[in-house]
Structure formats: structure tokens, C-alpha cells
């Protein structure tokens, strides 16, 4: 089996664990490619059957944007407590990988967002996001006006610290922290959540997968954030089109993966008896 062992190079603990895992996999006869997620080369992805990602949920977000377009399924291996995207611990990795080799696994598809930034007639950037696309105020401590349209029809002009558009996977992240809904991660819904709206409608919206959300920036400075990891300065007049991406993130789930509702009860609902 051709396997990628993926890590963020600046996380020293994860690098050491990943290198040890790569050696064990090679010793078992697998073709192993070691990938630093900050600089993935296309030739590294050719023929990959699975990507083993060592880190936390943040590392999985990096891996999703880098590897999902190539259709590579990802097995997330947590360096500490299990997150919402890492389905095995370090101690469980060898057994989880053995399950994959034996075919005892499923692949769970998660929607991604595609965000396209245009400035006048120019397309400035297009990015994928597994969690969320955020348009927010820049360095100045003041609200910004952001006009929202759905499928080309005007919806609302927010005066707020920002606006979050999130996948179902991202509903447990930034959007939840500012009052957005929790959505089962395999849902195709897209949420729109304002951040500290001033004299504006403060509830979240939930849209269908095929709907297109347009965010028009009316003030600057402002900032575009992809998964909280990739950022770009915005100007008044910039437009961000957010829609469901054709690309999905494929997550490998073995018997070691805890059900989403179990993680939700423990991490967010703080329910006893976990």
C-alpha cells in the first residue's frame, strides 16, 4: 500500500512520532511518502491510497486543503485527546492501520467550501475550507459593513465584527463559539453566523448545499480567513463568493473512532457518564 505520513514540520513532537510510524510502515512492506503539510508537492500525491495525519484538528485542516483535491482518504492520529477530526490516538495507530489494510474501515465524506475573492473584474484568490470562511474586521477595533446575498438576491447588510460561513464540520468551531447551531458533520448544510452584530439580526442562518453566498465588503480594513489558518487583507469593494466545493474531505473511520455524538457530549455539552 502506498501511504503518506503527514505532519506539520514545526510541530517537533508530531514529527518524531510520524517518523517512527513511517519506519514501522516501511518495515511492514508499505511504500511510504513523508509529507510536510506546509509545502506539499504534486508528485508526492501520485498513487496515494491513504494519508496518515499526525497532529490535532488544526493539522487535519491543513491536510484536508492539501490532500482532499487529490481524493486521498485521511486517517487522523491525535497527539493528545481525540478531536472532532482525528479518529485514533498514537497508541491506537498501529491497530487502526492494520484495520485499514484488512479492509475493516469506512470512509466518511465531509463537505468543503470554496471561497473565491474578486476585486473588480479580477479573481484574486480561490481557496478551499473544511471548517469555515470568515470575513471580519481588520486591525482597527471597529465594526465593518458586510452585505450578504443568497443566489444573487440581497439578504442583509451586517454591521458587525464579521461574518462566518461554515460547513457542518465547522459548526463545532468558530461559528459555535459565537452562537451558531451544532450540525451533524455529514450534513450538507451551510451556516451563516454574524460575529457581534450591532443593531443587526443576530441569529444564524442555515442554507442548503447548492446555495451561493456572496459577501460584499463595504469598509476597510477587513480580513479574509480560511479555516483560521490562511488569511488575506481585504478592501472595501471586495467580494467573496462562498459555495459548496466539488471537492470533499474523505476521513477514514475504523473501530477505534468514537461516534460524533459521544465526542459532542464530552467536549461541548459536558455531559456526565462519558
Helices and strands as residue ranges (DSSP letters): E 2-7, H 12-27, E 31-36, H 42-45, E 50-55, H 57-67, G 68-70, E 74-78, E 88-89, H 93-101, E 106-119, E 122-129, E 132-137, E 144-150, E 153-160, E 162-166, G 169-172, H 174-177, E 190-195, E 205-207, E 213-217, E 222-226, E 230-234, E 239-253, H 260-264, I 265-269
